[in-house]
Amino acid sequence: MTSLGEYLAKKSVNKSLVARRTGLSKPRISELSLNPTAKLRADELVLIAKAIDVDPCELLIKLYGHLKLKTE
């Protein structure tokens, strides 16, 4: 499961409802939730955040806040 999948599961989000609200297909939502090699696009992140009524920046930090810059 991906970070997005874990986040949606923790929030008890209905993925079918997210698909309907965002216009993303159910297979795409499943891919983003289950496939670690799937790449989440910025427009998809914003749509998903709006569909589940969270701030897109909050979702972005929750999913990618662990990333660090390389040290020189």
N, C-alpha and C positions, 0 to 999 in steps of 0.2 A: 504494500500500500504506500502511496506517496504522502508527502506532507499535506497536500490539499485533501486527499482522501481521509487522512486522520483528522484533519480540522473539521471537515464536513461531518464525519461520524461522531466526533466529540460534541458537535453542536446539534446532533440529531436532525440533520438537514435532509429533506427529501430530494434526491437527485433528479427525479422526474419533474418536480416542480421547478427546480433550477433550470433544467433544460427548456421547459416551456417559457419561463420568464425571460431567459437570456436569448433564446433563439438558437442556442447551441444544440447539437444533436445529442441524444442519450448516449450513443456510442462514444462521442467525444468527451462527454462528462465522465463516463466510465474509464476511458483511456487516461484522462488527467488524474483520476482518483487512484488507479491501480497500476499504471505502467510507469516505472521510475525513469524511463528514457523519454517519456512524453514531455514536450516543451510547452509550458503555459505562456501564451502571448499576453501582452499587457492589456489588450482590449478584452480578452477573455477574463482576466483577473478582475478588471473593473466591472464587467457585466455580472460576474458571479458575486462579487461583493455587494453590488446593488440589489441583486436578487435575494440575498440572505440578510439584507439590511445591516451591513457592517461597513465601516469606513474602508475604502480601497487601500489606504495607506496602512491601516491596521493589519489587513490581510497580507499585504506585501511584506511587512516586517515580520509577521508570524511565520510566513513561508520561507523568507529569504534573509531574515535578520541575522542568521548564523554566519553568513558569508563575511570573510575578512580580506583586507588588502594584503598583498604580498609585501613582506619586509625587504628592504633593499640591502 
